[in-house]
Amino acid sequence: MEIITKDLLINFLFILLPLLLLQMFYLLKFVYRIEKLKEILLTVLSMISMALCMLFPFSIGEGLNWDLRRIPFIIGVLYGGPQNGLFLLVFVIVARYFILGLNAGFYITIITFTILAIVLSLISKQYLRMSLIQKLCVGSFLVALSTVITIFTTYLIFGVPMTTILWTQYFIITFIGTLIVTLLIEVTRINSDLLEKLIKAEKVEVVSHLAASISHEVRNPLTTCKGFLQISFEEERSPEIKNYLGTALQELDRASDIINDYLTFAKPVPEKVEKIFICKEVKNVVNILTPLANMQDVQFSFHPDESGQSYILGDRKKLEQALINIVKNGIESMQKGGELEIHTIAEYPKVRIVICDEGKGMTQQQINRLGEPYFTMKENGTGLGMMVSFSLIKGMGGHIHVESELGQFTIFTIEFPMVT
């Protein structure tokens, strides 16, 4: 009894060590902006943990060696997804063969981990959206499931007996270990998200102070220069001079638009709060952007809510500005044309606007940076339009959720509190 506990606790230390490295690498990701590190890190650390556990197992004879390799396997697939599950399954089978040889335990590993990989792959996407309590319950269920599968294959198929005491020790240590590892990973992810939000908040604060302090002062001389240039443009000039003046006026208009974006960002709180019918406002946005969509060979598919309850409180003009920026980005992302779907959904206590394009999509790293100052995926963009949209929607009590697949689609889901 004491021996198996000691060996399994040593296994658990092999699982905790990579988790400490995980926190260190997450910090390095922010310091050196290593985008690919996060994607492969969990896979590599899961492999290291499983290999170390198999190198120091507890043997009960009959070719059976017990260790805690299923903990990093479960965590690696749940957080890494189905593709990671296939990779880890192949690794654990190959490593089990070369480390511990071909025996009854090898076949038990194949049966147990194959079934476990299938179950984990099916629930991995939903798992990441669960609350912490739900994740702990799922982890507990998976430990119980894998233990039952192992007991069944060990005793009924291969006829190898094991005492109740051994199974009880093994299950308890695996169960507690899975809960602790899940908690540690969640703490690491929360700290990583907080650090990312802190960095973004600092950037936003700098831009906000800059906007509030200099926007008015810059716009006044721009307006004066534009007035004199318009007077000169209306006078008799050579075509070459008129061309230069026209270009100068266009650039001044562009500079004025950027300043207006800064001013809007500095004061995102609605100036005129009124009851807004979302379906009507979205329809207005569709009408405004239809000419641009036609030029890009993009067709709108608008599905308004039919309940008649999609009302929110906010500033009508600012809401329109925010939606125009988001829909326009969706149109411009579909360089080969396509369909842009817009749904308005009223489900108490929320009203949702869902905007789905068939554009080039984004990676998760790019999604995380949306709304940051000067982050843009356009060659000539400034990133201020999306920054302003996020700020305006937040100022009206709204929330934006973005889903995307690279080269496939992007879905913006905008939620507002419903009013009656």
C-alpha positions in Angstrom: 0.0 0.0 0.0 2.8 2.4 0.9 4.9 1.5 -2.2 2.2 2.3 -4.8 1.4 5.6 -3.1 5.0 6.6 -3.0 5.6 5.7 -6.7 2.4 7.5 -7.9 3.3 10.6 -5.9 6.7 10.7 -7.6 4.7 10.5 -10.9 2.6 13.4 -9.8 5.8 15.5 -9.3 6.7 14.7 -12.9 3.4 16.2 -13.9 3.8 19.3 -11.7 7.3 20.2 -13.1 6.0 20.9 -16.7 3.2 23.0 -15.2 5.8 25.3 -13.6 7.6 25.5 -17.0 4.2 26.4 -18.6 3.9 29.5 -16.4 7.5 30.5 -17.3 6.9 30.1 -21.0 3.7 32.1 -20.9 5.7 35.0 -19.5 8.3 34.6 -22.2 5.5 34.7 -24.8 4.5 38.2 -23.6 8.1 39.5 -23.2 9.3 38.3 -26.7 5.9 38.2 -28.5 6.3 34.5 -29.5 3.0 33.7 -31.1 3.6 30.1 -32.0 4.9 29.1 -28.6 1.5 28.8 -26.9 0.2 26.5 -29.6 2.8 23.8 -29.2 3.8 24.3 -25.6 1.0 22.2 -24.0 1.6 19.3 -26.4 5.4 19.2 -25.7 4.9 19.4 -21.9 2.2 16.7 -22.0 4.6 14.4 -23.9 7.3 15.0 -21.3 5.0 14.3 -18.4 3.8 11.0 -19.9 7.3 9.8 -20.8 8.6 10.5 -17.3 5.6 8.8 -15.7 6.2 5.7 -17.9 9.9 5.7 -17.0 9.1 5.4 -13.3 6.0 3.2 -13.0 4.6 0.9 -10.2 4.8 -2.7 -11.4 2.3 -5.3 -10.1 3.5 -8.2 -12.4 1.8 -9.8 -15.3 3.3 -7.1 -17.5 1.2 -4.5 -15.9 2.8 -1.1 -14.9 0.7 1.6 -13.3 1.5 5.3 -13.5 -0.3 8.7 -13.9 0.2 9.1 -17.6 -3.5 9.5 -18.1 -3.5 12.9 -16.3 -1.3 14.8 -18.8 -3.1 12.9 -21.6 -6.5 14.1 -20.4 -5.4 17.6 -19.8 -3.4 17.8 -23.1 -6.4 16.7 -25.2 -9.0 18.8 -23.4 -7.0 22.0 -23.8 -5.2 21.2 -27.0 -8.2 19.9 -29.1 -8.8 16.8 -31.3 -5.7 17.2 -33.4 -3.6 17.2 -30.2 -5.5 14.1 -29.1 -4.5 12.1 -32.1 -0.9 13.2 -31.7 -0.8 12.3 -28.0 -2.5 9.0 -28.6 0.1 7.9 -31.1 2.9 9.1 -28.8 1.6 7.3 -25.7 1.3 4.0 -27.6 4.7 4.2 -29.2 6.4 5.3 -26.0 4.6 2.6 -24.0 6.0 0.0 -26.5 9.6 1.2 -26.4 9.7 1.9 -22.7 7.8 -1.0 -21.2 7.7 -3.5 -24.0 5.0 -5.7 -25.6 2.9 -7.3 -23.0 -0.7 -7.3 -21.6 -0.2 -3.7 -20.3 0.5 -2.6 -23.9 -2.8 -3.8 -25.2 -4.6 -2.4 -22.2 -3.0 1.0 -23.0 -4.2 0.8 -26.6 -7.8 0.0 -25.6 -8.0 2.5 -22.7 -6.4 5.5 -24.3 -8.1 5.0 -27.7 -11.5 5.1 -26.1 -10.4 8.0 -23.9 -9.0 10.0 -26.9 -12.3 9.6 -28.7 -14.4 10.9 -25.8 -11.9 13.7 -25.1 -11.9 14.9 -28.7 -15.7 15.0 -28.8 -16.0 17.3 -25.8 -12.7 19.4 -26.1 -14.3 22.4 -27.8 -17.2 22.6 -25.4 -14.8 22.1 -22.5 -12.9 25.4 -23.0 -16.2 27.3 -22.7 -17.2 25.7 -19.4 -16.9 27.3 -16.0 -14.2 26.1 -13.5 -16.7 24.0 -11.6 -17.9 22.3 -14.8 -14.3 21.6 -15.8 -13.6 20.0 -12.5 -16.7 17.8 -12.8 -15.8 16.8 -16.3 -12.3 15.9 -15.2 -13.6 13.8 -12.4 -15.9 12.0 -14.7 -13.1 11.3 -17.2 -10.9 9.9 -14.5 -13.7 7.6 -13.3 -14.5 6.5 -16.9 -10.8 5.7 -17.7 -10.4 3.8 -14.5 -13.5 1.7 -15.2 -12.3 1.0 -18.7 -8.9 -0.1 -17.4 -10.5 -2.4 -14.7 -12.7 -4.0 -17.4 -9.9 -4.6 -19.8 -7.5 -5.8 -17.1 -9.7 -8.2 -15.3 -12.4 -9.4 -17.8 -10.3 -9.5 -21.0 -6.8 -10.4 -19.8 -7.9 -12.1 -16.5 -5.3 -10.2 -14.4 -6.6 -9.7 -10.8 -6.0 -6.6 -8.7 -6.9 -6.0 -5.1 -9.5 -3.4 -4.2 -6.9 -1.6 -2.1 -4.7 -1.1 -5.1 -7.5 0.2 -7.3 -8.8 2.5 -4.6 -5.3 4.1 -4.1 -4.8 4.4 -7.8 -8.2 6.0 -8.4 -8.0 8.5 -5.4 -4.5 9.7 -6.4 -5.5 10.0 -10.1 -8.7 11.8 -9.1 -7.0 14.3 -6.8 -4.1 14.8 -9.2 -6.5 15.7 -12.1 -8.3 18.2 -10.0 -5.1 19.9 -8.8 -3.6 20.0 -12.4 -6.8 21.5 -13.7 -6.8 24.2 -11.1 -3.1 25.0 -11.8 -3.7 25.3 -15.5 -6.8 27.5 -15.0 -4.8 29.8 -12.7 -2.1 30.0 -15.3 -4.6 30.8 -18.0 -6.3 33.4 -15.8 -3.0 35.1 -15.1 -2.1 35.1 -18.7 -5.4 36.6 -19.7 -5.1 39.3 -17.0 -1.6 40.2 -18.2 -2.9 40.5 -21.7 -5.8 42.6 -20.7 -3.5 44.8 -18.6 -1.2 45.4 -21.5 -4.2 46.2 -23.7 -5.6 48.5 -21.1 -2.4 50.5 -20.8 -2.3 51.0 -24.6 -5.9 52.2 -24.6 -5.3 54.5 -21.7 -2.3 56.1 -23.5 -4.4 56.7 -26.6 -7.3 58.0 -24.6 -5.1 60.6 -22.8 -3.5 61.5 -26.2 -6.9 61.9 -27.8 -8.4 64.1 -25.0 -5.3 66.4 -24.9 -4.5 67.2 -28.5 -7.4 66.2 -30.8 -9.2 69.6 -30.5 -6.0 71.5 -31.0 -5.0 69.6 -34.0 -8.4 69.7 -35.7 -8.6 73.5 -35.6 -5.6 74.2 -37.8 -6.6 71.4 -40.1 -10.0 73.1 -40.6 -8.3 76.4 -41.4 -5.9 74.8 -43.9 -8.8 72.9 -45.5 -10.8 76.2 -45.9 -8.0 78.0 -47.7 -7.3 75.0 -49.9 -11.0 74.8 -50.9 -10.9 78.5 -51.9 -7.8 78.0 -53.9 -9.3 74.9 -55.6 -12.4 76.9 -56.7 -10.3 79.5 -58.4 -8.9 79.3 -61.9 -6.0 76.9 -61.8 -4.1 74.7 -64.1 -5.1 71.0 -64.2 -1.9 70.0 -62.5 -2.3 72.5 -59.6 -6.0 71.4 -59.2 -4.8 67.8 -59.0 -2.4 68.7 -56.2 -5.0 70.7 -54.4 -7.5 67.8 -54.7 -5.0 65.4 -53.2 -4.2 67.7 -50.4 -8.0 68.1 -49.6 -8.4 64.3 -49.6 -5.5 63.9 -47.2 -6.9 66.6 -44.9 -10.3 64.8 -44.9 -8.5 61.6 -44.0 -6.6 63.3 -41.2 -9.9 64.9 -39.9 -11.5 61.4 -39.9 -8.7 60.0 -37.8 -9.0 62.9 -35.3 -12.7 62.3 -35.1 -12.0 58.7 -34.3 -9.7 59.8 -31.5 -12.4 62.2 -30.1 -15.0 59.4 -30.2 -12.7 57.0 -28.5 -11.9 59.6 -25.8 -15.6 60.0 -25.1 -17.3 56.7 -25.7 -20.2 57.3 -23.3 -23.4 58.0 -25.2 -24.3 61.7 -25.4 -27.9 61.1 -26.2 -29.4 58.0 -24.7 -32.6 56.8 -26.3 -34.6 53.7 -27.0 -33.3 52.1 -30.2 -34.9 49.4 -32.3 -32.0 47.3 -33.4 -33.6 45.8 -36.5 -34.2 49.3 -37.9 -30.6 50.5 -37.2 -29.0 47.4 -38.7 -31.2 47.8 -41.8 -29.9 51.4 -42.2 -26.4 50.1 -42.0 -27.1 47.5 -44.7 -28.5 50.2 -46.9 -25.5 52.5 -46.4 -23.0 49.8 -47.2 -24.8 48.1 -50.0 -23.0 50.1 -52.7 -19.6 49.1 -51.2 -20.8 45.5 -51.0 -21.8 45.6 -54.7 -18.4 46.9 -55.6 -16.8 43.9 -53.7 -19.2 41.4 -55.2 -20.6 40.8 -51.7 -24.3 40.0 -51.1 -26.1 40.9 -47.8 -28.3 38.3 -46.1 -30.2 40.2 -43.4 -32.4 38.1 -41.0 -34.2 40.5 -38.6 -35.7 39.3 -35.3 -39.4 38.8 -35.8 -40.5 39.1 -32.1 -40.4 42.9 -32.2 -38.6 43.1 -28.9 -35.1 43.9 -30.0 -34.9 47.3 -28.2 -31.8 48.7 -26.4 -30.7 51.9 -24.8 -27.9 53.9 -26.4 -26.8 56.6 -28.8 -28.2 55.9 -32.3 -25.5 57.6 -34.2 -22.6 56.0 -32.3 -24.3 52.6 -32.6 -24.5 53.1 -36.4 -20.9 54.2 -36.5 -19.7 51.1 -34.6 -21.8 48.7 -36.8 -20.6 50.4 -40.0 -16.9 49.8 -39.0 -17.5 46.1 -38.2 -19.6 45.4 -41.3 -17.3 47.3 -43.6 -14.3 45.3 -42.3 -16.3 42.1 -43.1 -17.0 43.3 -46.6 -13.4 44.3 -47.2 -12.1 40.9 -45.9 -14.0 39.1 -48.7 -11.7 40.0 -51.5 -13.2 37.3 -53.8 -16.8 38.2 -52.9 -19.3 36.1 -51.0 -22.2 36.4 -48.6 -22.3 38.4 -45.5 -25.0 37.3 -43.0 -26.5 39.6 -40.3 -28.9 38.3 -37.7 -30.7 40.2 -35.0 -31.9 38.0 -32.1 -33.9 39.0 -29.1 -33.7 36.6 -26.2 -34.4 38.1 -22.9 -32.4 39.6 -21.2 -30.1 40.1 -24.2 -30.4 41.4 -27.8 -27.7 40.0 -30.1 -26.4 41.2 -33.5 -24.6 38.4 -35.3 -22.4 39.4 -38.3 -20.9 36.5 -40.2 -18.6 37.0 -43.2 -16.8 34.5 -45.5 -13.5 36.4 -45.5 -9.9 35.4 -44.8 -10.5 34.9 -41.1 -8.1 35.4 -38.2 -6.0 33.4 -35.8 -6.7 33.4 -32.1 -3.8 35.7 -31.5 -5.2 38.2 -33.9 -8.7 37.9 -32.3 -7.2 38.7 -28.9 -5.6 41.9 -30.3 -8.8 43.3 -31.9 -9.6 46.7 -30.5 -6.0 47.5 -29.7 -4.8 50.9 -30.9 -3.1 50.6 -34.3 -3.7 46.9 -34.7 -5.0 46.2 -38.2 -4.9 43.5 -40.8 -5.3 46.0 -43.7 -2.3 47.3 -45.6 -3.4 50.9 -45.4 -5.5 50.7 -42.2 -4.8 52.4 -38.8 -6.8 50.1 -36.5 -8.7 53.1 -35.1 -12.1 52.1 -36.6 -12.2 48.8 -34.8 -10.8 50.4 -31.6 -13.6 53.0 -31.7 -16.3 50.3 -32.4 -15.2 48.3 -29.3 -15.1 51.4 -27.2 -18.6 52.6 -28.3 -20.2 49.3 -27.8 -18.7 48.9 -24.4 -19.8 52.5 -23.5 -23.4 51.4 -24.3 -23.2 48.4 -22.0 -22.6 46.0 -24.8 -20.1 43.1 -25.3 -18.4 41.7 -28.4 -17.5 38.1 -28.9 -15.5 37.0 -32.0 -15.1 33.6 -33.5 -13.0 32.9 -36.6 -11.3 30.2 -38.7 -8.4 31.2 -40.8 -9.3 31.3 -44.4 -13.0 30.4 -43.6 -15.1 32.9 -41.7 -15.4 35.4 -39.0 -18.4 35.8 -36.7 -18.9 39.0 -34.6 -21.6 38.5 -31.9 -22.6 41.8 -30.3 -24.8 41.7 -27.1 -26.7 44.5 -25.5 -29.0 44.5 -22.5 -32.7 44.3 -23.7 -35.2 47.0 -22.7 -38.9 46.8 -22.9 
